[in-house]
Amino acid sequence: MIPIEMYKVLYVYRFPYWKWPVVKQCFPGHEVHFIEKVDVVRPCTTLILWGMCAVPEGIDEQVHVLRMEDGFLRSVGLGADLIRPVSWIADAVGIYYDATRVSGLEELLASCEFDGVLTARATALRSRIVASSLTKYNVGTDQWQRPANAKRVILVPGQVESDASLTYGAPGVRTNIGLLKAVRAANPDAYLLYKPHPDVLARLRAEGQLERDAIEWCDQVLTNAAMGDLLLQVDEVHLLTSLTGFEALLRGKQVTCYGQPFYSGWGLTTDMAPLERRSRKLTLDELVAGVLIKYPLYLSRDGKKLIAPEQSLDELSSWHAKSGGTTPLWRKFIRVFLRRIIGVR
């Protein structure tokens, strides 16, 4: 969703080189400048920032600020591995994981008129995602088997504890162990699964506080399970702000949020930290229409153009089928250098 009011001259502030071609693909027909200092930014232009990057001092009030982030169906492989994305988002209001203020996505979900054509399209898109076992990163190869005696299985997905979505979207509990303890206390008889974040498992992001002790608060820790298949076998997902909750909703699962992710507050989740300004009740396919059809930008894998979400699913499904969810050996070697750059050993 490219904002209509966006100026045609774009200044992209302090993006790493590998993201430059993706930015250009997102904005065909625009004049794009990649900058390290903002003294060159003229009035009546657009300044593009990544995520929660602070607006630099000295920016003219007539400069339009746009924030970009990874989309919700991103790639086969991790963003931390610098794998090219198939979707990004561009938000002219805020950013979807910052619950402390309104974002473009929240405005869309609160006000959009979801007609029958759009919701039917969302139904078809959701069905395809589930049938193809697609998730944000599409990694993991193990097939988890539900224990025969497990009457109620709850999945608790871990997060990178330094992630901005926890800083700006988790007003209470903000650690993986804190979440696990809370879920266990509230559900003493449930079979609890804990799945660490794939960036942590790849050692591209730091492990959370006491996260290595997770097994003391759950029944099983999963490391290489394919999330798309795993979600079909659990009964509920309890989380802080993880996108896994949205992926669980796509599959008809009960979701309990201890934080305030973008998909909470619309009547589809159990919210332990309600956000009062979200008062509209949405159907699942209205949520899907806003989150997956209206909000993101989808990018062809050849790097040449923007495409429709349905086309992106075609490309992502083909990519996923060819990879089998495995990480190539050469990429594991590259991770050694990435760990040194980001300071994770």
Salt bridges, closest charged atoms under 4 A:
GLU31 OE2 - HIS33 NE2 2.60
GLU36 OE1 - ARG14 NE 3.90
ASP70 OD2 - ARG74 NE 2.99
ASP81 OD2 - ARG335 NH2 2.83
ASP98 OD2 - ARG101 NE 3.04
GLU106 OE2 - ARG277 NE 2.55
GLU106 OE1 - ARG278 NE 3.20
ASP199 OD2 - HIS197 ND1 3.94
GLU207 OE1 - ARG212 NH2 2.85
ASP219 OD2 - ARG184 NH2 2.81
ASP235 OD2 - ARG146 NH2 2.77
GLU236 OE2 - ARG152 NE 2.71
GLU236 OE1 - HIS238 NE2 2.80
ASP285 OD1 - ARG126 NE 2.83
ASP302 OD2 - LYS305 NZ 3.64
GLU310 OE2 - ARG121 NE 2.63
ASP314 OD1 - ARG128 NH2 2.64
